[in-house]
Amino acid sequence: MTPLTWTHLGFTGTRQGMTRAQAAAVTALLQACPPQTFHHSDALGAETEVHALVRQQCPATQIMVHPPTRSAQRSFCVADIWRPTLPYFLCQQAVVQASDVLLAVPQSAAEMRRSGCWQAVQYARAVGTPVVLVRATGQVVWPPTRQEVAHG
């Protein structure tokens, strides 16, 4: 079972797509705690893959897409709700702002400067939105609890 629950789950991920281990971990998380709404920015790669997983694993979940103005890297998924188009980083911010928790599936273990996924993670942390990372190995990294933060 997940240490967190979420009603509004945001997602960001690598454009290279998920590893098999990441896909298995994300599937298990969705099965353990299906969200009421699922938010993503319609990017190619992991976002497209997880969109399909949510449709398969969580049929009652509403999918809300926050698309970018530039269409070159979009997957044009079929969503239940479309938000207005925005510049790419503002789409990521909108996903975070609409979410209880951000689920992030980056390609690299180390934070990268020119990565939309890592930028979304950094923004979520800055505004206090919990981030659940799924590493390429499938390891799920949970955000620290309030008690862990208080005890340093």
C-alpha positions as semicolon CSV with decimal commas, in nm:
position;residue;x (nm);y (nm);z (nm)
1;M;0,000;0,000;0,000
2;T;0,113;0,355;-0,060
3;P;0,221;0,576;0,232
4;L;0,026;0,858;0,063
5;T;-0,319;0,886;-0,077
6;W;-0,415;1,119;-0,355
7;T;-0,733;1,248;-0,507
8;H;-0,570;1,464;-0,774
9;L;-0,253;1,299;-0,904
10;G;-0,014;1,495;-1,125
11;F;0,240;1,327;-1,349
12;T;0,564;1,423;-1,519
13;G;0,806;1,192;-1,693
14;T;1,087;1,146;-1,938
15;R;1,025;1,192;-2,309
16;Q;1,230;0,876;-2,365
17;G;0,952;0,667;-2,210
18;M;0,952;0,452;-1,899
19;T;1,171;0,153;-1,831
20;R;0,987;-0,175;-1,773
21;A;1,064;-0,144;-1,403
22;Q;0,918;0,208;-1,392
23;A;0,605;0,095;-1,577
24;A;0,556;-0,193;-1,333
25;A;0,600;0,036;-1,031
26;V;0,361;0,300;-1,170
27;T;0,103;0,031;-1,248
28;A;0,125;-0,099;-0,890
29;L;0,083;0,255;-0,751
30;L;-0,223;0,321;-0,967
31;Q;-0,379;-0,009;-0,865
32;A;-0,311;0,058;-0,495
33;C;-0,450;0,411;-0,502
34;P;-0,647;0,510;-0,811
35;P;-0,684;0,888;-0,832
36;Q;-1,009;1,073;-0,885
37;T;-0,836;1,298;-1,139
38;F;-0,507;1,250;-1,321
39;H;-0,319;1,552;-1,460
40;H;-0,043;1,562;-1,721
41;S;0,088;1,792;-1,994
42;D;0,039;1,561;-2,296
43;A;0,410;1,518;-2,365
44;L;0,543;1,230;-2,571
45;G;0,709;0,946;-2,383
46;A;0,625;0,856;-2,024
47;E;0,320;1,085;-2,010
48;T;0,167;0,908;-2,311
49;E;0,243;0,569;-2,157
50;V;0,097;0,656;-1,817
51;H;-0,211;0,810;-1,979
52;A;-0,280;0,466;-2,132
53;L;-0,212;0,293;-1,797
54;V;-0,459;0,520;-1,619
55;R;-0,722;0,444;-1,883
56;Q;-0,662;0,069;-1,836
57;Q;-0,612;0,049;-1,461
58;C;-0,838;0,330;-1,337
59;P;-1,141;0,357;-1,568
60;A;-1,330;0,586;-1,327
61;T;-1,045;0,839;-1,316
62;Q;-1,097;1,165;-1,506
63;I;-0,791;1,263;-1,708
64;M;-0,718;1,634;-1,731
65;V;-0,458;1,749;-1,981
66;H;-0,270;2,079;-1,950
67;P;-0,124;2,102;-2,304
68;P;0,167;2,316;-2,422
69;T;0,132;2,575;-2,696
70;R;0,407;2,404;-2,900
71;S;0,271;2,086;-3,051
72;A;0,597;1,926;-3,169
73;Q;0,640;1,716;-2,852
74;R;0,270;1,648;-2,784
75;S;0,104;1,309;-2,800
76;F;-0,253;1,440;-2,842
77;C;-0,400;1,192;-2,594
78;V;-0,776;1,167;-2,562
79;A;-0,861;1,351;-2,239
80;D;-1,180;1,399;-2,039
81;I;-1,097;1,762;-1,969
82;W;-0,868;1,997;-2,165
83;R;-0,714;2,302;-2,003
84;P;-0,602;2,605;-2,209
85;T;-0,264;2,577;-2,382
86;L;0,032;2,740;-2,209
87;P;0,408;2,763;-2,260
88;Y;0,564;2,430;-2,161
89;F;0,698;2,513;-1,814
90;L;0,371;2,684;-1,723
91;C;0,192;2,360;-1,820
92;Q;0,411;2,175;-1,570
93;Q;0,330;2,434;-1,305
94;A;-0,043;2,399;-1,379
95;V;-0,017;2,021;-1,337
96;V;0,155;2,067;-0,999
97;Q;-0,094;2,331;-0,883
98;A;-0,389;2,104;-0,967
99;S;-0,241;1,803;-0,785
100;D;-0,225;1,667;-0,430
101;V;0,087;1,469;-0,521
102;L;0,324;1,477;-0,819
103;L;0,432;1,137;-0,951
104;A;0,763;1,181;-1,137
105;V;0,934;0,928;-1,362
106;P;1,267;1,081;-1,467
107;Q;1,520;0,922;-1,699
108;S;1,816;1,013;-1,479
109;A;1,875;0,952;-1,109
110;A;2,048;1,290;-1,076
111;E;1,854;1,612;-1,115
112;M;1,921;1,777;-1,450
113;R;1,894;2,144;-1,541
114;R;1,742;2,110;-1,887
115;S;1,479;1,852;-1,805
116;G;1,109;1,937;-1,793
117;C;1,053;1,645;-1,558
118;W;1,314;1,766;-1,308
119;Q;1,191;2,125;-1,341
120;A;0,842;2,009;-1,244
121;V;0,988;1,818;-0,947
122;Q;1,180;2,125;-0,832
123;Y;0,871;2,345;-0,867
124;A;0,656;2,097;-0,674
125;R;0,908;2,085;-0,391
126;A;0,928;2,466;-0,386
127;V;0,550;2,502;-0,344
128;G;0,516;2,215;-0,096
129;T;0,352;1,953;-0,319
130;P;0,472;1,603;-0,222
131;V;0,673;1,428;-0,494
132;V;0,686;1,052;-0,544
133;L;0,982;0,956;-0,766
134;V;1,000;0,632;-0,958
135;R;1,361;0,570;-1,055
136;A;1,467;0,382;-1,371
137;T;1,523;0,072;-1,154
138;G;1,158;0,084;-1,040
139;Q;1,253;0,201;-0,691
140;V;0,982;0,424;-0,550
141;V;1,115;0,716;-0,347
142;W;0,852;0,858;-0,114
143;P;0,862;1,217;0,013
144;P;0,967;1,255;0,376
145;T;0,687;1,257;0,631
146;R;0,628;1,561;0,850
147;Q;0,783;1,369;1,140
148;E;1,096;1,290;0,937
149;V;1,127;1,655;0,836
150;A;1,082;1,770;1,198
151;H;1,352;1,531;1,322
152;G;1,591;1,623;1,043
